[in-house]
């Protein structure tokens, strides 16, 4: 019976999604007629129907007619048709996001006592079911740690103004579910939505300039302001509720295990716009928002603080605190003072004034909060007094939340990581040491001599820079960054910047250089008692396959150097290490990248163990499958359980930010699932249950990886025609004109493949519908083991059913294969000047696609790709007919624009239409880079 009810609920829920999509589609149809007349609506409908028919039953005649229709569009109509399909996808994405929130609410409303899978209660209940003792649960909760780091990587193709319209449309569509709406209210809601879609239609979805770093910082802060400041405390509240429910004998206050950080304004790798001044301005903007949020919350708290001394007895501690404030602070004369009989309002009013004064350097210490702890102490005074007269609900609902926000966000809001390329440090160090006559050419030294020289400098308290020497602009900027970090730690607290990441780490000297620069700025200090205080950690970033192989030896070398080990005293012997998913994938292919990252996690962990150093791994995942993208909870559970003990950091980039954190309901569900995954991972680490066959599977996987890497690199690196194929058959050059990020798409001004960043690499392949980085060479690698042998197939099936790593890998491949479309991709091949190159490489790709698809179906036992996730399978199936016209039009537009540019001409309207198709396809496939 319960299964039948569940099925009915599911069908009803899906019907509501279809209702929303149809409803928004009809509104868009009205807008098309209103804005472009019946002729625009008719041609859009004709193309849509033809595209659907082609997908349902392909015939050469229908295909020819479809292409003729698209190629025959007049430029002014074509522009509108492109926008119609692009806006449609924006509306569908809104409906699907709303539906995710609806499904969660439906589950909670109809499930009764059942606990939702993947929820926090699901994880805590499992601990109780397994008989986990209270003391062990407390240890586990105190040991888990997850930091989600926002980056400004240019993968968000949607403007902020457009996202704001999306937010309003989403709220209005959600209101359609309100059963108490009257007929007139429903009509008014429809009229309001019609107005919003017209606004969306008349808003330019393309940026007219590249965003500045300041713009990117504001975009990141938007998510703190709109959702995270409220949602994060709710996650903690839910965890504590579940712990109280299942372990009531204990009092629970969850430690700070889940928080957000940022790279935006700190990541200067390949982005000359991120200067030391910009980093300081970023930290100032962080503090401004944090203080603004506290002022808003305190102002709101005033409404709930009307407790009168005529009725309740407040604590003497609160009255003394008010008197102290009164002695120190004079409130503005133009504001109405609270009733003297309402002490809480008086106290909160003084707190508002202290928050307003906090960022003012000319205000005496007694008139402001000098650190978040002082702010928290005032909140605790209020909380204790409220509980003294049994106003517990108000204490729990309002004051406790503010206390948690103070713990989570402080006055710095989020920790800012700084990142720079190792070669920039080496160049600056070479110049500094030459000017001080310490070493004439540091950059030319062998690694061993670099390590010795840098270690000697770290052990010597004397500086190696002088204010009387003139340095090159780049070296001076390098030094200024460290001085700004030191100044920031004094102004905003040590937590504002604690990690300095080094891109392309290739030796121990790369990390020692950062400590030496830190020493020059007072971030690495020799104390009088002989100890070392280091407030900035060097964090290596291992990106390529070769770097991953070298990582254990590099870390072993560092841990053997006392001057380096001393730097870890400030972090309680915790070392952060970042692993890059994007460049390793670009370097070795998806199978090899995933395997080598797993091997690196294990081998680096083993290298640290003899030194009793705990490791916090920082996973540099992108949003796209070709850059390690996957749901947040799955990315946590995909890590070997024995490598998460020191905590986890994960990047959140571009379109992932808007899809996960622009709506409170979705943000909460994502963070709830992440918390649940953290608890389960901690449980697995304490109770390892590896399959006895796993060592044998790892040997098989190693061989599969080697074969896949060979196949991948044969095409990407060793085929002389591949770069020509890639550049001519994808919109790579045009993506750089999309104005979606302040950072250049290449590390250097060169056409070398090695200098192309992983993001445009993946973005371009996604646009051309190949999605090549997310699956290519996988089938070859898997087949190298299978070889048509039924016994070997049985082993692969066993690996899929019983090994989480392999299952995750295969399921990600399924997603990539489902989104790829080689029939459409072939159209892009028509742009290649030498068609013999196109035919040869397309044939190779098609053969590999067929091999990969066939083997995955054999391994999973499915009839079709993504049978295991029918919701996503259906979503892709429904979206494809609407994406296809945009792809065909993009090919046509590029075929017109590129010859024009080759002859020295240009056409801004053609380029604009190309960029609109890029935006539309990105929205349709729900992926950029």
N, C-alpha and C positions, 0 to 999 in steps of 0.2 A: 504493500500500500504506500509506504513512504517513498519507494522508488517511483511510483506512478505520480505522486504529488510533486516530487522533485522534477520529473520530466515535464509535467504540466507547467510548473513554475518557470522552467528553463525556456519552454516554447513561448510562454507569455512574455518573458523577458526579451527574447529575440524578436518577437513581434513588435515590442515597443521600440527597439532599435530601428527596425524597418520603418515603423511609423515616423520616427524622427527624421530618418534619411529622406523618406518620401515628402514629408512636410517641408523640410528645408529645400529639397529639390524643386518642389512646386513654387516656393517663394522665389528661388533663383530664376525659375522660368518666368515669373511675373516681372522680375527685375530686368531680364533680358528683353522682354517685350517693351517694357516701360522705357528702357534706355536705348535700345537698338531697333525696335520695331519687330513686327512679325517675321520679317525676312531673316533677322539674326537668330531668332528662336527656331525657325524652321530649319536653317542649315545646321545649327548645333544638334538638333534632334535627329536630323538625317545622318550626320556623321556618327552620332552615338549609336543609333540603331544598326548602321552598317558595321561598326566595330564589334558590337555584340554578336551579330550574325556571323561575322568572320571567325570569332572565337568559338561559336557554337558549331559551325560547319564550314571549314575553309574550302573555298573553290578558287581556282585561278581567275575566273571571270569576275567574281565578286571582289577579289583582291585588287584587280586592275581598275575596277570601277571606283573602289575606295580611294586608291592612290590618285586617280584622276580628279576625284572630287576635292581632295585636299590640295593637290597641286594647282587646281583651277581657282582656288580662292583668291579674290582680289585682296591686295595688302591691307586695306582698311577693314575688311571683314575678317580676314585671317587674324589680325591683332585681337579683335573682339572674341573670336572663337577660342583662341588660346586662353584668354582670360576667363572665359566661361568655364572651361574644363578645370583650370587651376583653382578658381573660386569654389567650384563644386567639391574638389578634394578638401579644401579647407573646411567646408561645412560638414563633410562626411567625417573628417577627423574629430571635429567638435562633438558630433553625435556619438562616435565610438568612445571618446573619453568620458562623456556623460554616462554612457551605458556601463562603463566599468564601475563608476560610483553607484549606479542604480543596482547592479548585480550584487555588490557587497551589502547594500542596505536591504535588498530583497532576502538575501541569505540570512542576515541577522534577524529580520522580521519573522521569517517562516521556519527557521531551524529549531526553535524552542531551546532545549538544553544542549543541542549539538554545537560543537566548537568548530569554527571555520578552519579548514586546513591552511597552514602557513601563517596563522595568526600568532600573536604573542601567547595567548592562552593555550593554544595548541602545543607550543614548545614547553611551557611551564607545567602543563598537565602531564606531558610525557615524562618530565623529570619525576613528578610525584608517582606516576604509574610504575616507573622503574624502581621506585623505592630509594631515590637519591636523598641522602640525609640533608637536613637543613644546613649544616655547617658546610657541606660540599657545594650546595647550591649557592651559598653566600660567596664562597671562593670563586665559583664559576662566574657569577655576576660581576664580581670585582675584577676578574681577569679579562673579560671581553672588552674589545675596543674597536670602533669603526669610525674613521674620519672620511667624509665625502668631500672631495676637493673640486670646486668649480674651476674650469679653465676657460680661457677666451679663444680656444681653438676655433677657427672660422668654419663651423659646420652648421650654424643656425641660419638658414636662408630666409627666414621670416623676419620682417621688421617689427620693432617693438610696438609701433602704432597699430599694426595689423593684429598683433597678439592681444592688445588691449580690446580691440573690437571682438576678437574671438572670445575673450573672457565675458563680455557683456552678452553675446549670443548664447554662450554656454549656460549662463545663469537663467536667461529667459527660457531656453529650451527645457531646462530642468524644472522650471515652474509649470510646464505643461502637465507634469505628473501630479500636480496638486488637485486632489479630487474635490476640493471645496470651491474651485473657481466657478463663478457664474458664467452664463453664456456671454454676457457683455464683457466680462473680464478676460475671457478666452479670446474674444475678438480683438480687444485692446492689446493683448499680448501678441497676437498675430501681426497687428499693425506696427507694433514696436519692433518686432523682428524684421518686418519688411523694411522698415527704416534703417535698421542696423545693416542689413544685407546691401541696401543701396549705398550706405556709407562705405561698406567694404568694397563694393564695386567701384566707387569713385575715389578710393584711396590708393595711391601708388604703392604697389607692393615692392618696388625696387628702390634701393637707396640711391640718392643722387651723388653720394660721396662715400668714401671708406669711413667707417666709424673710427673715432679717435680712441685712445686707450681709456680716456675718461668716460666716453660713451659706453664702452664695454664694461667698465666698473659699475656704472649706473645700471646696466642691464643685469649684471650679477646681483646687485643689491635689491633689485626688484623682487627677487624670489624670497629674500629675507623679509622684506617689508610685507609682501602679499600673503605668504604662506608659512615660511619656516619659523618665524618668531612665535607663531601660535601653535603650529603643528608639532614641532619638536617636543615641547613640554607635554603635549597630549600623549606622545609615545611613552615617555617616562611615567606618566600618570597611569597608563594602562599596564605597564610592566609591574608597577608597585601594587596595583589593584589585584593582578593575578597572583603575585607573590603572597599578598595578604590572604587571598582566598584559599590557596593550596598549602601555604605554610603559615597559618595564623598565629603560631606560637612565637613568631619573631616580629620585631618592628623593622620595617624596611624603608630605607631611603637609597634608591639606586644611585651608584656613583656615576660620574660623567663618562659614559661609555660610547655615546653617539653624538657626533658634532660635525659641523661643516667648516671647511677651510676654503682657500681660494688661491689661484695663481694670477688672477686678473690684476694687472698693475705690478706684478712681481716677476713675471716670466719674460725675461729679456732675451732668451735664446732666439737669435735670428730676427729680433724685432727692435730696431734702433729707436723706436718711439717710446720704449719703456726705459726711462732714465731714472736716476736716483730721485730727482725732483718729483717725477710722476709717482714713484713708489711712496714718497712721503704724502703726497696729495691723496693717494688711494687710502692710506691708513687714516687720514683725517676724515675722509668721506665715510669710512667704516664707523668711526667714532660718532660722527654726526648722526648717522642713522640709529645707532644703538641708543644714544641719549634721547633722540626724538621719540623712539618707541617707548622708552621708560617714562618720558613726560606724558605721552598719550595715555599709557596704562595707569599712571598715578592719578591723572585727571579723571579717568573713568572710575578709579577706586574711590575717589571722593564721594561719588553718588551712593556708595554702599557703606559709608562710614558715619552714618548719622546717630550712632550710639550715644546716648545722653548719660552724663554723670548723675542725673536725677533718677535714673532707673538702674544703671549697672555700675559696678565697681571696677575701675580699671587699675592696672598695676602701678605701683609707685615708680617702677622702672620707666614706664611710659611717661609719667608726669615729669620725672627728672630729665628725661631726654628732651621733652618739649621745652623745659626751662633752659636747658643748655643751648638749644637752637635759638631761643628767644634772646639769650644773652649775646649770641654771636651774629645773628642775622636780622636785618631790618627788611621786612617785606615791603614791596612796592606800595606806595600810598594810594595809587589809583585802583587797587584791588580791594574788594569787599572781604573783610576778614571773617573767618568762620565763627560760629556761635561758641562762646567760651565754655559752654556746657558740653560741647562735642569735641573732646580732646583728639580723637583720631583724625578728624578733619584738620585740626590745627597742625598735628604732626605731619600729615601728608602734604599739607600746603608748604611747610618748611622743606620737606623732601623735594618737592617740585622746584623750589628756588635753588636748592643745592645742585640738583641735576642741571638746571639752566646755567649755573656758574661753573660746572665741572671742567669745561673746555677752555675757560678763560684764564689765561696765565697771570693776569693782573689782579685776580681776586685772592684774598688771603685763604690759607688752608682751612681755617675753621668755618668758612662760608660756603664750602663746596665739598664734594666727595673726591678724595684724592686717589681712591682706588675702589674697585667693585666690592671689596670686602666690607668697607664702611657702609655702602649702600645696602648690602645684604644684612648687616647688623641692625640697621634701622627697621628693615622689614621683619626681622626676627623679633624685635621688641614689640612690634605691632601684633605679630602672630601669637606670641606668648600671652599678651594681654587679652586678646580676643578669646583664646581658649580658657582663660581664667574666669570669664563670665559666660562660658558655654556657647560662644558664637563660632562653633567649630566649622559649620558649613561655609561661612564667609571666609574663614581662615584657609580652608581647603580649596575653595573655588577661586579665590582671587589672590590672596597673599602668597599661598604656597606656589602658585603658578609664577608669580613675579620673582619669588626666591629662586625657582628653577631657572627662569630666564636669566637672572643675574649670574648664576653658576655657569650657564651654557655660553652666554654671549659677552659677559663682562662689559667693559667699555670699548673693547676692540672689535666686537661683533664676531670676527672669524680670524683665525690665524692665516697670515699671508705667507706663502712659500715664495722664495726667490730662486730663479733658475737662470743659469748661464752655460754656454758651451765651454768645454774644457780648454779648447784652443785659445779662447779669449783670455783665460786666466794665465795660460802659459806665455802668451805674448806680453802681457802686462808684467809678469814676474821676470821675464827676460830683460825687459827695459829697466825695471827697478834695480835688479841686481847688478846690471852693467853700470848704471849711474853711480852706485855705491862702491864700485870696484870690487864687488864680492865674487862675481863670476862674469866673464866677458860674453859668454853665449850659453845661457842656461838652457834654452830650447834645444840645443844640439847635444846636451849631455845624455848618456845612457840612463835608463830608468833607475838603476841601482845608485848612481851618483846623484841623481835628482833627489832620491829618497834620503840619502845621507845628508845632503846639503840642507834640505828643508827641515829635517829632524834637528840638525844643529841650530838652525835659526829659531825653531820653536822652543828649544831648551835654553836659549839665550834671551834674557828679558829685554835686551836692547833692541830699539826699533831699526828697521832697514829702509825707512823712508824719511824724508826731510821736507819740512814746509818751505825750505829755501831752494829746492830743486824744481826745475820745470819739467813736467811730464807731458807726453803726448795726450791728446784729447781722450783717446780710448782708455789709456792707462789711468788718467785722472778720474774718469768716470767709474772705472772699476774700483778704485780706492774710495770714491765718494759713496758708492753703494753700501760698503761696509760701515762707513761713518754714519750714514742715514739709519742703518739697522741698529747701531748702538744707541743713537739718539732716540729712535723709535721705542726701543725697549725701555728707556728711561721715561719716556712720555706716556706710552700706551700700555706698558707692562711687558714682561718678557714673552708672554704668549703671543704677542702680535706678530712676531717673526721668530721662528725657532729652527726652521730647516732651510738649508741652502743646497739646491739640487744641481748636480753637475752633469749636463748632457754629454753623451759620447764618452763616458768614463772608460779609459783603457789602461789605467795603471794606478797604483797606490799614490803616486805623486799628485794625481789630479785632486785627491781629497786633502792631501797635506797642504797643497797650495791655498785652498780655501781657509784652512786653519791659520796659515801664516798671514793672509790678508786680514783675517779676523783678529789676530794678535795685534796688528797695527792699529786697529780701531778700538781695542779694549774689550773685544769679545772672547779672547783667550788670554786669561790673566794668571800670572804666577803670584800666588798669595804668600804673605810673609812666612807662613808655616811650611812652605814647600809644596803645598797642594796646588792644583790647577782648577780654575773655574772657567768653564766654557759655556756660553749661552747661545751658541749657534752651531748646529750640527751639520757636518758635511755629509751629504746624501748622494751616493753614486746612482747614476741612471744607466743601467745596462740595456742596450737597445738591439743591437744586431745579434745574429746567431753566434758569431765569434766572440762578442762581448759576453754573452751568457756563458760560453765555455770558459772564459778567462776569469769570471767573477769569483769563484771560490778561492782561487790562488791570490787574487788581489786582496780580498778581505782577510785571508790568513796573514798575508804580509803586514797589513795594517794593524791587526790585533796583536802582532808580535812587537810593535813599536810602542814603548812606554809613553812617549809624548802624545801618541794618538789615543791610546787606551785611557790616559788621564782625561782626555776631552769627554769621555763617556761617563765620567763620575757624576756630572750634572744631570744625566738622564737615567741614573741608576743602572748603568751598563746596558742601555737599550740602544741599538743601532737601527736606523731606518735605511732601507734599501729599496730603490725603485726599479721595476722591470717594465720595459716598453713592449707593448703588444703590437703597436702599429708598425714600427720599423722592423721588428723581428718577422712579422708577417710579410712585409714588402720584401724582405731579404731572403726568406726561405720558404714562403708559402704557408698556408693555414695549418696543414697537418704538422709540419716541422716546427712552426712557431709554438703551437699549443704543447707539443711534446717537449721541446727544449725548455720552455718556460717551466713546465712541471719538474723536469730534471734539475733545472737551476734552483728552484725553490728548495728541493731536497738537498742538493749538494752544498748550497750556501748555508743552509741550516746546520748541516753536518760540520761545515768548516768552523762555525761559530761556537759549537758545543764545547770543545775542549777549553775555550777561554771563558766559559760561563757568561757569554754575551747573548742577550735576548734580541731577537730580530723582529722589527715591524716591517712587513713587506707592503710596498706601495705599488699598486697595480695600475699601470697607465693604459686603461682601456678606453677605446672610442665608442661612439654610438653604433657604428656600422659593424656588420658581421666580420668584414675584412680587417677590423681594427680591434677585435676582441669583444665586441658589443654583445650583451645579453642582459636579461633581467637582473636587477641588483641582487636578489636573494640567490639566484642560481650562480652568479659570479662568486659569491661567498662560499657556497657549498661546493663549488668546483675546486677550491683550494685543498691540497692535502691537509688533513686535520692537524698533523703535527707541525705545520708551518704557520699557524695562526696565533700561537701563544702570546706573542708580543704585540698583537693588534694588527689591524688591516687598514690601509688607506686605498681609496679607489677614486680615479678621476671621473667627474661628471661633466660631459662636454656638449656644447652646442644644442642640437635639437633634443638631446636627452633631458636637458634642464627644463625646457618648456613642456615636454611630454610628461615628465614625472612631477614637476614642482610648481606648475602654474595654477593647478586646482588643488584646494586643500584636501578633498577626499582622496584623490589619487596620490598626493604626496604622503598622506597618512598611511595608506595601504602599502605603498612602496617601502616606507621606513619601518612599518610594522613587520612586513615580510623579512626585511633585512635583519631586524632584531631577532625574530624567530630563528632565522638561519644562523645567526651568531651563536645563539644558545645551543642549537643542535650541533653546530661545529665544535663548540667547547665540550659538549657531551661525548661526541665521537673521539675527540682527542684524549679524553680520560678513559674511554672504553673502546679502544681500537678493535674493529671487527673486520679486518682485511680478509678478503677471500684467499684461501691458501693457494689458489691458482694465479694470484696477482703477479708474483715475480716472473712467471712464465709469460704472462700477458705483456708485461713491460718489455721483455726481450723481443717479443713479436712486434710490439709498437715501435721499438727502436729501429728495427729493420724496415718497417713500413715507412717510418719517418725519413730514413736515409734514401729510400727509393723515391719517395714523393719529392724530397728536396732536389734530387738529381733531375727529375722530370720538370719541375718548376723552373729551376735555374737554366735548364737547357733552352727553354723558351725565353724567359725574361732577360737573362744575362748573356746567353751564348748564341742566340739567333740574331744574325746581323740585321735582319729586317724588322725585328720586333718593335723597336722604338718608333720607326716610321709607321708601323701598323697602329700603335697605341696613340700617337699624336694626331694622326689623320682620321682615325675612326672613332674618336671620342671628343667631347667638347672641352678638352683640357685647357686650351689657350683662353677660351671664352669664360671659363669658370673664374679665372683670375680677375675678370672685369665685373664680377658680381657684387663687389663692395660689401662682403659679409664679415670682414675682419681687418684689423689694423696691421696684421702680420703678413709679410710677403709669402707667396706660395712656395718660394724656393729659399734655401738657406743662403745660397750665393746666386749671383747673376750669371747662371750657367745653364746649359741644356743637358748636362750630365744627369743620367737616371739617379745616381747616388745623391744628387743635390735636390731632387724633387721630394717635397714633403709627402708623408704618407697620407695626409688628409685629401689633397687634390687627386692623388693616385687612386684612392678608393672612390671618391666623389665622381671622377670621370667614368670609371667602370660601371658605377651604379646608374649614371645617366644613360649610358649606351646599352643598358640592360644585360650586359655580360655578367656583372658582379664577379668577375674573374678572380680577384684576390681572396674571395670568401670560399672558393671551392676547388679551383684549378689544381690538378696533380693529385687530388685526394684519391680518385678512383684508381689511378695508376699505382699509387702506394699500397692501397688495400688489395688490389689484384695481385701485386707481387707476392703477397702471402697466400691469397686464395687459390690462384692458378687452376681454377675449375675443380678443385679437390673437395668433395662433399664433407670430409672430416675437418678440413681447414675452415669451411663455411660454418660448420657446427661450432668451432672454437670462436669465430668472430661473433656468432649469435650469442654465445655464452658470455663473451666480453660485453656485448651490448646490454644484456639482461642483468649482469651482476657487477659491472664496474662503472661507477659513476662518471669517471673521467671519460671513458670511451663513449658512454651513452650521450653525454653532453656534447662531445665532439661530433658524433653522427647526427644528433638532432639539430645542431647548428648548421651542418652541411645541408640537411633537408631544407631548412629555412632559406638558405642561399639559393639552392637549386629551384625552389618554388618561386622565388622572386625573379630569377633570371629568365630571360626569354630570347632564345637564340634566333627565332624567326625575325623578331624586331631587330636584334643585334646585327643580323645580316645586312639590314638596311644601312646601318652605320658603315659597314664594310664597303658600301658602294662609293663612299667619299675618298677611298684610298686611290691615289693616282695610278699606281702600278697594280692592276687587278690580279696579276699572278701572285703577288705577295698576299693580297687579301684572300684569294681562294685557298692558298696553301695553309695560312695560319688559321683561317676560319674552319677549315676541314679538321685541323689538329684539335681545335677547341671543341668542335662538335663531337668528335670521337671521344674526347675525355669527358664531356658532359654526359654522353650516353653511357659510357663505362661507369661513371660515378653514380648516376641515377640507378642503373641496373643493379649494381652491387649493394647500394643502400637498401633497395627494396628487398633484396635477398637476405641481408643481415637483419632487417627489422621485421620481415615477414609481412609487410604491408602490401596492399594492392597499388596504392598511389603515394607519391611523396606528400608528407604532412598529414597522412591519415591519423597520426598520433595526436595532432592538434587540430581538430576539425574547425574550430572557431577561426583560427588564423588561415587555414586552408580556404575556407569560404570567403574570408575577407579579401585575400589575394585574388581569388577567382572573380569576385564581384568588382574589384578595383581595376583589373587589367584592361577591360574594354574601354575604360575611361582614360587610362594612361596611354594606350596605344596611339590615339590621334596626336597627342602631344609629341610622342617620339617621332612619328612620321613627319610632323611639321618641323621638328627640330632638325632632322636630316635635310629637309628641303631648304630650310633657312641657312644652315651652315654651307650647303652646296652653292648657295647664291652669294653668301657673304665672303667666304674664303678666297675665291678667285678674284673678287673685287679688291680685297686687301692685298693679295699677291701682286696686283698691278699698281699698288700705291694708293688706291682709292679707299673709300669707307662709306658706310651707310648707317647712320645712328639709329634709324627706325628698324632696320634689319637686326642690328645688334640687340636693340631693346626687345624685339620679339624672341630672339634666341634666349636671352636672359629670363624672359617670362616662361618659356618652355622649361628651362632648368628649374625654376621655382616650382612650376606645376608638377613636374615629374618627381621632384624631391618630396612634395606633399603627397603625391599619389603612392609612392613606394615607402613613404614614412622613413626615409633615410637620405642623408647627404653623404657626409664622410665620417 
